[in-house]
Amino acid sequence: MKKKKRVVIALGGNALGNTLPEQMTAVKITARAIVDLIEDGCEVVVAHGNGPQVGMVNNAMIALTHEDAEQPNTPLSVCVAMSQAYIGYDLQNALREELLDRGITDIPVATMITQVRVEADDPAFQDPSKPIGKFVDAAQAKIMEEKFHYIMKEDSGRGYRRVVASPRPAEIIEIGTIRTMVDSGDLVIACGGGGIPVVRQGNHLKGASAVIDKDLASCLLAKELDADYLIILTAVEKVALNFGTPEEKWLDQVSVEEAEQYIGEGHFAPGSMLPKVQAAVDFAGSKPGRTALITLLEKSREAVQGKTGTTFHM
């Protein structure tokens, strides 16, 4: 029997919509693309971002403190956990329905609420830079700083937003359970939003006020599961050099060495394409035979077939 290709797919949080109704529509489109890969003989694990969703949860929890003075502020780690659960709920139901609609009845679907350990001394904690939540004016920002001890930064004249650290993922706490489920043939959704950030204090895992980049967490997940492919989905079909300029050049096949050169030359924007390329390079360079792809959701099937997308290889 031919061995199935093990694929970790990293979905962007924005691809899941900005509201609950948008998300319920978006996951149906996502489910079709994922089940296409399963029909092609792939064993799929799903990771996802939670950018709009964790901001929405955080805003709701802040609103609760205004309504009830007895309610303490909800830690960001708990907001990440909440977003994992409700995104996973919609995703797993959409995937289950799509599988059954195609007559595939032997693949259970489950969401793993996943903690990801970060280092307490990660330099990112000294320079929080990841914006979350809504824009507020200067007066509201001052109140949030005083009441919740948030770090608020002005953002390009649009108002103030909370910024938090984005440390590198060091360990996936539930990896043993995830591996067992995947090896058993389950379709697993894990490391949502990059994982719930925690730091180790003896045997205790303490939630951290941070968000983990989902592409870097997906890379770690793919390596730990010994995946064949890491597919990072984004808003463009391929990665480009000199993006948005007359010298724009779309990339098809890229070696790890070439990609590292392009990173050094500053071709990729730090807040968008750079972490995706870094994750792709990390995975592709970690072991012979591993391939990373960056492409559109609807092109993922063709990308695995080698027909499109940007492919990273050793």
N, C-alpha and C positions, 0 to 999 in steps of 0.2 A: 504493500500500500504506500502510495506516494505521501511523503511527509508534508503536512500543511505549512505554508509560510505563516510565521507569527508576526503580526502587525500591530504596532501601537499607534493609534491615531490621536493627535492632539488637536482638539477643537477649540476655536477661539470663543471667548465668552460673548463677544459681540455677535457671533454667528447664531447665538441662541435667543436673540431678541432683547428688547429693553423692558418689556412688560410680560406679565404672565400669559395673556392671550397670544402675544407675539411668539413667546417661547413654545407654546403648545403647537403652533403652526410650524415653527422652525425645526422642531425635533422630528417631525414627520419627514421633512426633506432630508435631514441628516440620516435618519434611519434607513431610507432607501439607498443612499450612497454606501452606508456601512454594510448592509445586507448584500449589495452587489458584490462586495469584496468576499463576503462569506460564500456566496454562490460560486465564486471563482476559485474557491479552495483555500481561502485565508482563514487563519485563526485570529480574531480581532480582540484587542483590548482598547477601551476608550478612556482617554483623559480629556479634560476640558478646562477652559478658563471660567472666570466668574466676575469679570470686571463690572459690568452694569449691575449684576445681581447682588454682589456683596455690598455695593454702594446702596442699593435699594433697601436691603435688610438693615444695614447700619443706620440709614435715615429713619426707618420705621422704629428702630429701638431708641433712637434719640427722641423721636416724637413721643414715645411712651413715657420717657422721663419728664417731659413737659406736662403730660396729662396727670401723672401720678408722682408726686414728690418722693414717695417711698420706694419707687423703682430705681435700683442702681443702674448705672450705665452698663451696657452689654459689651464685654471684651470683644475685640476684633476677631480673635480666634474662634469664638462662639458664632459670630456672624458668618465666618467662612464655613463652619460646620453646617449651619442652617442652609447656606446656599448650596453646598454639596448635596444635601438631602433633597431639596425641592427640585434642583436640576436633574439629579439622578432619578427621582420619581418620574418626571416627564420623559426622560430619555429611555429608561428601562421599559416603560409601558409602550412607547412608540416602537422601540426595537422588537419587543415581544410580538406586538401586533403585526409588524412587517414580516417577521419570520413566519408567523402562522399563516399570513395571507399568501405566502409563497410555498406553503406546505412543509416548512421546516419545523419539526415538532420536538427535536431532541437537543435543542440548545437552550438551557436555562439562562436567564438574564438577571443580573444582580448588581446593585451599587454597594461598594465598600466605602464607608466613611473612613477616610484615610488621614492619618497624622504623618507629617513629615518633619523630622528633626532638623533643626538648624543650629549652628554654633552660636553660643551666647556672645562670643567675642568677634562675631562676623563684623567687618568694618561697616557694613551697610547700616548697622544700628546707630553709628555715629553720624550718619548723613542721610536721614530719611528723605526719599525723593519720589516715592510712588504715590500719586494723587488718588484719593478715593472719595466717594460721596459727592454731594452737590456743592455748587458755588454759593458762597454767602458774602455779605458785605463786611466791611472792616469792623463794625460794631458787633455783629454776630460772631465774627472770628475771634474777637477778644473774649467774649463770653465763653465760647467753646474752649479756648485756651485755659481760662481760669477755672471753669467748672469741671472739665473732663481731662485737663492737662494734655490736650491735643497739640500737635505742632501744625500750625496753619501757615500757608505760604500763598502770596499773591501770584496769580496765574495769568500772565499776558494781558492784563487790563480787564479780565473777565470777572474778577472777584477773587475771593480766597477759598482754598480747598485744604482739607486735611491731607497731610503727607505722612506716609509710614515707611518703614524700612522694607527692603526687598532682598533678604539674605539668600545665599545659595543653599539649595537642598543638600543635606548631608546623608540622610538615612530615611527610608520609607518604613515606618514602624510596623505596618500590617503586611509587609511584603510576603511573609511566609504564607499567610492566609490567601492573599491574592494569587500567589504562585500555585497553591493547591487547587484553587478554583479554576484557574486557567488550564492547568494540566488535566483537570477533570472534564474539560470541554465547555465550561461556562463562558458566556460573554460577559465580561466584567467591566464595570465603569469605576474608575479609581483615580485618586490624586486630583479630585475636582478642585479647581481654583488654585492649582499648584500644591494642594494639600493644606491641612490645618497646621500652621507653624507652631512647633513646640520646641522647648529646650529641656534638656535632661538635668534634673536635680536629684541625684541619687537614683532611686527607683521611680521618682515622680516625674511626669511630663507636664511642664507648665506651659500654658498657651502664651505665645508671643504676639506683641502688637506689631504685626508685619503681614505682608502678602508675599508669596513665593511665585516667581515667574513660572507659568504653567509649562512653557516649552522646556525649561531646564529640568523641571520635575518630571515631565514626560520622558525626557532623555534618560534620566536616572531609572525610571520605571522600565523603559525598554531594555536598558543594559541589564538590570536585575532579573528580567524575565527572559534574557537571552533571545530577544526578538530578532527577526531577520530585517524588518523594516521599521523605521520611525517616520510616520507621515505627519508633517506639520502643516496644518491648513491655514490659509490666510486669504487676503482679498485679491490676490493676483495669481495668474496661472503659473508664472515663473519668477525667479529672482532676477533683478536687473542691476547692472553696473550703471552709474551715472543716471539713476532713476529720475524721470521727469525732466531731463535735459535733451538737447538735440543729439548728444552723444550716447543716449540710452542704448544699452546692449543687453538683451535677454540671455540668460545662461541656461544651457541644457545639462551638460555633464561637467561636474566640477570636482577636482581632487581636493582632498583635505589640505594639501600644501597650497594649492591655488586659492582656496577659500580663505586660509589664514593670511595670505598676502593681501587679498581684497579687504579683509577686516582691518588690517594694518594701514591700508591706504584710506580708510574712512568712508567706504562706499555705502555702508548700511546705517540707517538712522537708529540711534540708541534706544528710542522708545517704541520701535516697531519691528523692523526687519532684523536688526542686529542680534537680539537674543534668539531669534529663530535660526539664523545662520550659525551662531555659536553652538546651539544645541545640536544642529545637524552635523556640524564638524566634530563635536565631542562624540556623538554616537557612531558616526561613520569611521572615525579614527580609533575606536575602542577595541575593535577586533576584526580580523579579516572576514569578509563575507557580509558584513553589515552595511546596509544602505539607508540613507536618509533622503527624504523627498520633501520638497516644499511646493505646494500647489493649491488650487481651489478645491473645495469640498466636492463639487460635481465632477471634477477631473481626477479624483483619487484612483478610480478603477483604471483609467487610462495610464495614470502615472506609474502604477505598479506594473503595468504591461510594457512600460518603457516608451510610451507614445508621447508623453508631455511631462510638464513639471520640471523642476530643477533637481537633478540627482547628485547627491554627494557620496563619494566613494573614497576608499583608502588609496 
